[in-house]
Amino acid sequence: MDFKAQILQGIPSKLPARKEYPKDANRAPKRKDILSVEEKTLAIKNALRYFPKDWHTELAEEFANELKEFGRIYMYRFKPNYKIHARSITDYPAKTKQAAAIMLMIQNNLNPDVAQHPEELITYGGNGAVFQNWAQYLLVMQYLANMTEEQTLHLYSGHPMGLFPSSKNAPRVVVTNGMTIPNYSKPNDWEKMNALGVSQYGQMTAGSFMYIGPQGIVHGTTITVMNAFRKILKKDEKPNGKIFLTAGLGGMSGAQPKAGNIAGCITICAEVNRKAATKRYEQGWVDLLIDDIDDLVERTLAAQQNNEVISIAFIGNVVDVWEKFDEENIFIHIGSDQTSLHIPWTGGYYPTDISYEEATILIKENPTLFKEKVQETLRRHARSINNHTKKGTYFFDYGNAFLLEASRAGADVMAENNIDFKYPSYVQDILGPMCFDYGFGPFRWVCASGKQEDLDKTDKIAAVVLQEIMQNSPAEIQLQMQDNITWIENAKSNKMVVGSKARILYADAEGRVKIAKAFNNAIKNGEIGPVILGRDHHDVSGTDSPFRETSNIYDGSKFTADMAIQNVIGDSFRGATWVSIHNGGGVGWGEVINGGFGMLLDGTKETEKKLKSMLFYDVNNGIARRSWARNEEAIFAIKREMKRTPNLKITLPNLVEETILKDLF
């Protein structure tokens, strides 16, 4: 059967032969053995729902073995034989272009060049899943192939509940991931429900089909690193020869060395998984691989002496680097961490005193001891960071729950009031006041034709639009505008495309709408093929995350999730092609609610109307909330937007003099 025929058949009519897992695959961590015997039986019963009774005897034993070996039922036998990657939108069997666009994005998320653990349908973050199993993938692709413009596919944590009648203006797909009752939103609840096959962790852009490889976070990381150096360096001083020390080379964190190169510093990024580090090196995202700590010291000193711009992947534990550099008195200018500490007990973070291979066994065989070792390592990690910050190192939490988990481990990371952390989140210090409050965030697009020339043309279109906007931009956002113009003009030369022909660019509502409109006109005129719009959930208004995206909200509302819920509902009736809302993502299950969207541009007037309405709301919903929280930059931005858009009426805060509040209680 050819590719299209395989898509159209969904679950095969004949039971396919059992498959062996590829020996060189980067396997997902073995999950916790958390189910009782009765629950394991229920997990098998749940999995067999997808298949005819004649297959149940054979599959029951196979799925039981998967559950024993991996802690999950992935149904690997049903992984299709064709190569999974983003094809041209015209290559998909579909009755509507919107459905074909979603199929393209799903396959990009599962492309082995893009995905962290593709055999287990995990895109990044160790557990950020597109689907729970391969049966769900087959059914979703089949539903999308048969969908009309008056149907909507509803996905419950990867499971396709079915096609429901809707309207042409409704989203074609509505995605929910991990939306549990609040009292059942602890990490072990996820472990249990995911093992049962009834819920999943969609991360941020994994379960919403909007991941575009490490490029997706490179721009935000570049902005963060550049501005971190701007905070500590003298006005005319440059970052070359200065050290940025961090950890993590998996999915999203793999962007760090590339961003460090663009920012112009020495980046040292530790990674315990040799396969992950080697993959980034082979993809050209890191310049040098080193697995000996003494060699790392020697190479770092040489880079400092020569004022180099270089990225080094150290295959080992970052705690060893922090401690060794302290012993050798190597000054670290900027420090952070981007390991997957949202899942600290299942492979997101590794202890120092045992090997990576030993640790992966310990996760399954003795999870209690593994947790103890992780927490001891976190305490050591924090102690060494504290030693460096006393020497002048600028350390910030990169939103991966490092400070949160370190505090839970009893590490010395709390401020004097024993409420706040002693180190800021990068959103508190950098992205919040400099970008999100002004409405700037990670707008992204994918050229659905798969052609490089289309991506080149969209880069040029975006650059021209931004240059035009900048001419009349206020002084408050001139730096952001210039950084983004520089970024898009150099985007191709930085060779960041992995998988789909995609691009990311920080832009505000004005920029997003005008760029999208220019794309739509170019499509109408036959200059480029269709374009798929989206964004990272790590944005102005898509995510409520008290330790990351909304960490610079100080009115007591940072633990509420109204903004993210309003965002996904508001986008859905303003023209999004698909919408998603997730529990978890970035800092962990139960710690954040985040939403996303996708929108297909097809060159029509109807689409132009939708993009203006939806993109405008998608950004300004967040600015309005940030303004109400009394964020000075957001108040400026929303007032400016109301002048630009008379139909926008936002409730503004009345600011109170602090002297009035003194001695009231």
Secondary structure in CASP SS format (residue, H / E / C, confidence):
PFRMAT SS
TARGET T0000
AUTHOR 0000-0000-0000
METHOD secondary structure of the structure
MODEL  1
M C 1.00
D C 1.00
F H 1.00
K H 1.00
A H 1.00
Q H 1.00
I H 1.00
L H 1.00
Q H 1.00
G C 1.00
I C 1.00
P C 1.00
S C 1.00
K C 1.00
L C 1.00
P C 1.00
A C 1.00
R C 1.00
K C 1.00
E C 1.00
Y C 1.00
P C 1.00
K C 1.00
D C 1.00
A C 1.00
N C 1.00
R C 1.00
A C 1.00
P C 1.00
K C 1.00
R C 1.00
K C 1.00
D C 1.00
I C 1.00
L C 1.00
S C 1.00
V H 1.00
E H 1.00
E H 1.00
K H 1.00
T H 1.00
L H 1.00
A H 1.00
I H 1.00
K H 1.00
N H 1.00
A H 1.00
L H 1.00
R C 1.00
Y C 1.00
F C 1.00
P C 1.00
K H 1.00
D H 1.00
W H 1.00
H H 1.00
T H 1.00
E H 1.00
L H 1.00
A H 1.00
E H 1.00
E H 1.00
F H 1.00
A H 1.00
N H 1.00
E H 1.00
L H 1.00
K H 1.00
E H 1.00
F H 1.00
G C 1.00
R C 1.00
I C 1.00
Y C 1.00
M C 1.00
Y H 1.00
R H 1.00
F H 1.00
K C 1.00
P C 1.00
N C 1.00
Y C 1.00
K C 1.00
I C 1.00
H C 1.00
A C 1.00
R C 1.00
S C 1.00
I H 1.00
T H 1.00
D H 1.00
Y C 1.00
P C 1.00
A C 1.00
K C 1.00
T C 1.00
K H 1.00
Q H 1.00
A H 1.00
A H 1.00
A H 1.00
I H 1.00
M H 1.00
L H 1.00
M H 1.00
I H 1.00
Q H 1.00
N H 1.00
N H 1.00
L H 1.00
N C 1.00
P C 1.00
D C 1.00
V C 1.00
A C 1.00
Q C 1.00
H E 1.00
P H 1.00
E H 1.00
E H 1.00
L C 1.00
I E 1.00
T E 1.00
Y E 1.00
G C 1.00
G C 1.00
N C 1.00
G E 1.00
A E 1.00
V C 1.00
F C 1.00
Q C 1.00
N C 1.00
W H 1.00
A H 1.00
Q H 1.00
Y H 1.00
L H 1.00
L H 1.00
V H 1.00
M H 1.00
Q H 1.00
Y H 1.00
L H 1.00
A H 1.00
N H 1.00
M C 1.00
T C 1.00
E C 1.00
E C 1.00
Q E 1.00
T E 1.00
L E 1.00
H E 1.00
L E 1.00
Y E 1.00
S C 1.00
G C 1.00
H E 1.00
P E 1.00
M E 1.00
G E 1.00
L E 1.00
F E 1.00
P E 1.00
S C 1.00
S C 1.00
K C 1.00
N C 1.00
A C 1.00
P C 1.00
R C 1.00
V E 1.00
V E 1.00
V E 1.00
T E 1.00
N E 1.00
G C 1.00
M C 1.00
T C 1.00
I C 1.00
P H 1.00
N H 1.00
Y H 1.00
S C 1.00
K C 1.00
P H 1.00
N H 1.00
D H 1.00
W H 1.00
E H 1.00
K H 1.00
M H 1.00
N H 1.00
A H 1.00
L H 1.00
G C 1.00
V C 1.00
S C 1.00
Q C 1.00
Y C 1.00
G C 1.00
Q C 1.00
M C 1.00
T C 1.00
A C 1.00
G C 1.00
S C 1.00
F C 1.00
M C 1.00
Y C 1.00
I C 1.00
G C 1.00
P C 1.00
Q H 1.00
G H 1.00
I H 1.00
V H 1.00
H H 1.00
G H 1.00
T H 1.00
T H 1.00
I H 1.00
T H 1.00
V H 1.00
M H 1.00
N H 1.00
A H 1.00
F H 1.00
R H 1.00
K H 1.00
I H 1.00
L C 1.00
K C 1.00
K C 1.00
D C 1.00
E C 1.00
K C 1.00
P C 1.00
N C 1.00
G C 1.00
K C 1.00
I E 1.00
F E 1.00
L E 1.00
T E 1.00
A E 1.00
G C 1.00
L C 1.00
G C 1.00
G C 1.00
M H 1.00
S H 1.00
G H 1.00
A H 1.00
Q H 1.00
P H 1.00
K H 1.00
A H 1.00
G H 1.00
N H 1.00
I H 1.00
A H 1.00
G C 1.00
C C 1.00
I E 1.00
T E 1.00
I E 1.00
C E 1.00
A E 1.00
E E 1.00
V C 1.00
N C 1.00
R H 1.00
K H 1.00
A H 1.00
A H 1.00
T H 1.00
K H 1.00
R H 1.00
Y H 1.00
E H 1.00
Q C 1.00
G C 1.00
W C 1.00
V C 1.00
D C 1.00
L E 1.00
L E 1.00
I E 1.00
D C 1.00
D C 1.00
I H 1.00
D H 1.00
D H 1.00
L H 1.00
V H 1.00
E H 1.00
R H 1.00
T H 1.00
L H 1.00
A H 1.00
A H 1.00
Q H 1.00
Q H 1.00
N C 1.00
N C 1.00
E C 1.00
V C 1.00
I E 1.00
S E 1.00
I E 1.00
A E 1.00
F E 1.00
I E 1.00
G C 1.00
N C 1.00
V H 1.00
V H 1.00
D H 1.00
V H 1.00
W H 1.00
E H 1.00
K H 1.00
F H 1.00
D H 1.00
E H 1.00
E C 1.00
N C 1.00
I C 1.00
F C 1.00
I C 1.00
H C 1.00
I E 1.00
G E 1.00
S C 1.00
D C 1.00
Q C 1.00
T C 1.00
S C 1.00
L C 1.00
H C 1.00
I C 1.00
P C 1.00
W C 1.00
T C 1.00
G C 1.00
G C 1.00
Y C 1.00
Y C 1.00
P C 1.00
T C 1.00
D C 1.00
I C 1.00
S C 1.00
Y H 1.00
E H 1.00
E H 1.00
A H 1.00
T H 1.00
I H 1.00
L H 1.00
I H 1.00
K H 1.00
E H 1.00
N C 1.00
P H 1.00
T H 1.00
L H 1.00
F H 1.00
K H 1.00
E H 1.00
K H 1.00
V H 1.00
Q H 1.00
E H 1.00
T H 1.00
L H 1.00
R H 1.00
R H 1.00
H H 1.00
A H 1.00
R H 1.00
S H 1.00
I H 1.00
N H 1.00
N H 1.00
H H 1.00
T H 1.00
K H 1.00
K C 1.00
G C 1.00
T C 1.00
Y E 1.00
F E 1.00
F C 1.00
D E 1.00
Y C 1.00
G C 1.00
N C 1.00
A C 1.00
F H 1.00
L H 1.00
L H 1.00
E H 1.00
A H 1.00
S H 1.00
R H 1.00
A C 1.00
G C 1.00
A C 1.00
D C 1.00
V C 1.00
M E 1.00
A C 1.00
E C 1.00
N C 1.00
N C 1.00
I C 1.00
D C 1.00
F E 1.00
K C 1.00
Y C 1.00
P C 1.00
S E 1.00
Y H 1.00
V H 1.00
Q H 1.00
D H 1.00
I H 1.00
L H 1.00
G H 1.00
P H 1.00
M H 1.00
C C 1.00
F H 1.00
D H 1.00
Y H 1.00
G C 1.00
F C 1.00
G E 1.00
P E 1.00
F E 1.00
R E 1.00
W E 1.00
V E 1.00
C E 1.00
A C 1.00
S C 1.00
G C 1.00
K C 1.00
Q H 1.00
E H 1.00
D H 1.00
L H 1.00
D H 1.00
K H 1.00
T H 1.00
D H 1.00
K H 1.00
I H 1.00
A H 1.00
A H 1.00
V H 1.00
V H 1.00
L H 1.00
Q H 1.00
E H 1.00
I H 1.00
M H 1.00
Q C 1.00
N C 1.00
S C 1.00
P C 1.00
A H 1.00
E H 1.00
I H 1.00
Q H 1.00
L H 1.00
Q H 1.00
M H 1.00
Q H 1.00
D H 1.00
N H 1.00
I H 1.00
T H 1.00
W H 1.00
I H 1.00
E H 1.00
N H 1.00
A C 1.00
K H 1.00
S H 1.00
N H 1.00
K C 1.00
M C 1.00
V C 1.00
V C 1.00
G C 1.00
S C 1.00
K C 1.00
A E 1.00
R E 1.00
I E 1.00
L E 1.00
Y E 1.00
A E 1.00
D C 1.00
A H 1.00
E H 1.00
G H 1.00
R H 1.00
V H 1.00
K H 1.00
I H 1.00
A H 1.00
K H 1.00
A H 1.00
F H 1.00
N H 1.00
N H 1.00
A H 1.00
I H 1.00
K H 1.00
N C 1.00
G C 1.00
E C 1.00
I C 1.00
G C 1.00
P C 1.00
V E 1.00
I E 1.00
L E 1.00
G E 1.00
R E 1.00
D C 1.00
H C 1.00
H C 1.00
D C 1.00
V C 1.00
S C 1.00
G C 1.00
T E 1.00
D E 1.00
S C 1.00
P C 1.00
F C 1.00
R C 1.00
E C 1.00
T C 1.00
S C 1.00
N C 1.00
I C 1.00
Y C 1.00
D C 1.00
G C 1.00
S C 1.00
K C 1.00
F C 1.00
T C 1.00
A C 1.00
D H 1.00
M H 1.00
A H 1.00
I H 1.00
Q H 1.00
N H 1.00
V H 1.00
I H 1.00
G H 1.00
D H 1.00
S H 1.00
F C 1.00
R C 1.00
G C 1.00
A C 1.00
T C 1.00
W E 1.00
V E 1.00
S E 1.00
I E 1.00
H E 1.00
N E 1.00
G C 1.00
G C 1.00
G C 1.00
V C 1.00
G C 1.00
W C 1.00
G C 1.00
E C 1.00
V C 1.00
I E 1.00
N E 1.00
G E 1.00
G E 1.00
F E 1.00
G E 1.00
M E 1.00
L E 1.00
L E 1.00
D C 1.00
G C 1.00
T C 1.00
K H 1.00
E H 1.00
T H 1.00
E H 1.00
K H 1.00
K H 1.00
L H 1.00
K H 1.00
S H 1.00
M H 1.00
L H 1.00
F H 1.00
Y H 1.00
D H 1.00
V H 1.00
N H 1.00
N H 1.00
G H 1.00
I H 1.00
A H 1.00
R H 1.00
R H 1.00
S H 1.00
W H 1.00
A C 1.00
R C 1.00
N C 1.00
E H 1.00
E H 1.00
A H 1.00
I H 1.00
F H 1.00
A H 1.00
I H 1.00
K H 1.00
R H 1.00
E H 1.00
M H 1.00
K H 1.00
R H 1.00
T C 1.00
P C 1.00
N C 1.00
L C 1.00
K C 1.00
I C 1.00
T C 1.00
L C 1.00
P C 1.00
N C 1.00
L C 1.00
V C 1.00
E C 1.00
E H 1.00
T H 1.00
I H 1.00
L H 1.00
K C 1.00
D C 1.00
L C 1.00
F C 1.00
END
